Amino acid sequence: MSFCNVCPRSCKVDRKQSIHEKGRAGYCRSGMLPIVSRAALHHWEEPCISGTRGAGTVFFAGCNLSCVYCQNYEISELMHGEEISVERLRQIYFELIAQGAHNIDLVTPTHFTHAIFQSLREPLPVPVVYNCGGYESVHTVAFLRKKIQCWLPDLKYSLREPAARYSDAPDYFEKATAAIEQMYRQTGPYEIGSDGILKKGVLIRHLILPGNLENTKGVLRYVAETFAPGQVLFSLMRQYVPWGRAAEFPEINRRLTEEEYNEAEACMEELGIVDGYTQEADSSDAVYIPAFNGAGVREPSKEEF
């Protein structure tokens, strides 16, 4: 690594190898070695990701965004996790596959792109899901060509103001949409296997924020105008829970109302977005936030086999 430009922040910092070494770290505050907070089967992704046995989720600590409401705040901002080697990361993949994982679901992976690339030098026997915040660089998406089969990006914002206020990324929409279009160019239309699991393609997520319906409608219009039916999947998420630093922002320090979600869902239907998912009201419960307790991160001792 010379000067880091792996995400749109383009910090151009010569990142240190380990977080424990002296040296510099960019906006993500991370070294080059991955920091993992949890590696376990996860049943709360979209049905085509979790399936019946669960997605093999690897939760990375740190983030290239600073979303004030982040449901993974404990790891994205507080950096709880354990630094591991690239070799250990690849071992984790196969441990999850042995547990029955339908795929390997890399959660918030962007700032560890180079380690992930190395861990995927040889293909895995299951699809790899790149589960990211959407604030990606086109060149990084292209760098991962043939390594990632399924892209799972957020499209958080269509408007500059909330992107700046809540995620410190006023250029979010232009960067995220360019990256998503590159993702689609790499995979083509989505494909779901006979087992109901996504084999390749793009699934765009959008989390509705309280009081931000115009932002949501802008996201929906973009998806409807950019992609034809059958090209990408879309997930309209109502699982917002005030979390992290949300209390510092009174306008989002509440849950969604039924009226807000119904209006967003009606807009989705009017625009003809039919490939994808909506969520039930009980999805906005903190019980669905995983325990970031280091599960599955350390190498099991021989006695455990």
N, C-alpha and C positions, 0 to 999 in steps of 0.2 A: 504494500500500500504506500502511495506517496501522499497525495492530497485528496481528501475524501470529497467526492461529489456524487455519492451513491443515491442521494435524495434531492429534492428541489431546494433544500436549504443551501446546498453546495458550500459547506463550511470551509472547504479547502484546507482542512486541518490534517496534519500528518499524525493520524491516530495511533496511539500506543497499542501494543499487542494485547496486553492484559490490563484490566481495570485496576489491578493491584500495583502496577508499575508506575513510576514517575513518567510524566509526559502529558500530552494534550489529548483532549477529547472534544468533539464538536457538540452541536446542539443536543444530540442524543445522549451525551455524557458517557458513552460506552467505548471500551476498547474494541479490538477486532475479534477476540474470542467470544463465543456466544455465552450469554447469561440466561439460564433456563429456570423458570419458577415452578413449572409443573409439567409432567408428561404422563398422560393417562387417557383412557377411553372417555369420550365426551358424547353425551346423548342429546345435547341441546342446540345443535346446529340445525340448519334446514334439513328436512327429511332426506334429500338426495345426497347429503354429506354425512349425516349421522347414521342413516339406515337403521338396521335392527341391532347391530353389534357395537356401534359407536365409531366416531372418528378418532384417529390416533393423534390427539392434539399435543403439540409442543408449544407451551406458552413462554415467549421470550420476555425478559425484563427490559425496560427502557422503551423509548419510542421517538420517532422523528416529528411527532405532533405533541401538543400540550393541551389536549382537550380537558377543559376544567371539570367536565361532568363524567370523565372516563370511569366506566364500571370496573375496569381493571387498574384503578388508580394505585393500588397497593404495589403493583409491579411496574406499571408504565412510568409512574413518577417517583415512587419511593424506592424502586429498583430492587425489590426483594427477589432474590434468586441466587443461583450458584453458577459460577463461571466454570465451563467445561471445555474439553478439547473437541476438535472436529471429529476425531475418531470416536469419542464418547457419544457425540450427537448422532452419528450414524448407527452406533449400537442401539441407541434409544429407538430409532426407527424400527429396527428389527424386533426389539422387545415388544413394541406396540403391535406390530404385525402378528407376532406369535400369540398375542392376547385376542386377536380376531379383528383388529382395526380394518375398516373398509378402505382407508386411505391414511396418508400422513398429512395432518392439518397444521401448518406452520403459522402460528398466531403472532402478529406484530413482528415480522421477520426482517423488515427492510434494512435496518441498521447493521444487521449481521449477514448481508447478502453474500459477501465473499466467503465466509465460513460455510454458509448453506450451499453455495455453488460447489465448494470442495467436498462437502458431505454427500453430494449427489453426482459425483463423477461417474459412478456406475449406477444405472437405473434401478429403481425399486420395483418389486413385483405388484405394487398397488399405486394408484394415482397419487400425485403430490398436489396438495391444495395450498395456495399462497393466500393467506387470510390477512389482509392488510388494511390500513386506514385510507387507502386511495391516494395519499399524497406521495406519488411515486414519480421517478424520472423515466422518460421514455427509453433512454439508453440503458437503464438498469433492467427494465422489463425485457428489452431485447437481449441483454446479456444472459438472461435466464431462459432464453429460447431452448426448447427441447428438454429442459430440466423440470418445468412446471406444466402439468397437464390441466389443472383447474385453477382458475383465478377467482378469488373471492374478495373483491375490493369493496370498501365502503365508498359511497358517494354522498358525503356528509352535507355538502353545501352547494347551492347554486348562486348564493349571494355573497358578496365580498364582506359586508359588515359582520354577520355572525361568524364567518370564517376567521376574521381577524380577532373578534372579541372572545370567542370561545376556544379557538385552536391556534391563535398566533400565526395564521397562514392566510393573509388576504388574497393570495394568488391561488388558493386551493382549487377552485373550480376549473381554471384553465389547465393546471397541472394534472389534476385527477382525470379530467375527460380525455386529455391527450394520452395519458397512460392507459386508460381503459380501452381506448380505440386501438392502441398497440397490442394490448392483451388479446383483443378479438381478432386482430390480423394474424396473430400467432396460432390461435386455436381453431378459428372458424366457428360455425354454429355448434351449440352445446349438444352433447350426446349423453343420454341416460341409458344405462344397461338394463337388461331384463330383470336384474335384481333391484332396480330403482335407484342405483347409485350413479352419481355424475362421473362419467369417464373422462370427459374433456369439455372445456368451454369456460364461459364467464358467467358468474352469478354476482350481480350488483346488489349491494345492500344499502338501504337508507333508513337511518334511525330518525324518527320524527321528534323534533324538540318542541317543548311547550311554547306556545305563542309564536311559532315560526312556520306557519302554514305556507306563506308565500315562498319561503326557502324550499319547502318540500315540493310545492307545485312546480317550481323551476326545475328541480331534479327530475320529476316525472315527465315534464315536457321534453327535457333533453333526451331521456331514454326513448320516449315514443317517437321523437323526430329523427333519432340517430340509428335506431335498430328496428328491423322488421320483426314481426312475429316469427318465432322459431330460431332467432339468432342468439339472444342472451336470455338468461333468467333474471328475475328481479324479486327482491324481498323487501316488502314494506313493513318496517319493524315498529312495534308500539311498546317495546320493552324498556323504555326510558325510566330510570330510577334516579332521583337526585343523589349524586354520589360525588366523591372527590371534593372539589372546591365549589360545587354548585351553590352552596349556601351563600357564597360571596356574590352571587348573581341572582337577585330576587326573582327576576322574570322567568328563570328556568328552575327555580327551587321548588318545583311541584311536579306531580305526575301529569300525564296527558289526560284530557277529558275525553269522554266517549264521543262528544260532538267533534272534537278535533280529529280523532282517528277516523270517524265516519266520513268527514269531509275529505280527508286525504284519500281514503279508499274509494270514494265516489269519483274523485278526480282520476285516479288510476284506471278505473273502469271506463270512464268517458274517453280517455286517451287510447283505449284499446290495448293496454298492457295486460296480457292474459297468461304469459309464461312466468309463473313464479308463485310467490307465497305472501299471505297476510298472517297476522298473529292474533291470538285470542287475548282478551283483557288480562287474564291471569299471568301473562308472560312478564308483566312489569312487577316482578317480585325479586327481592334480593336473594332469595333461595337459589336462583339460577346463576348466581355469581360463584364460580368455583373457589374452592379453598386453595390458596396459593401456598401450599405447605411443603413444597419440594418433592412431592410424590413422583416417583419414577425417574428422578434426576440422577441420583447417585448409582453407581454400578452395583448391582446386587452381589452379595457375597456368594461363594460357591455353596454355602449351606442352604441358600434359599432355593436352589434348583432341585 
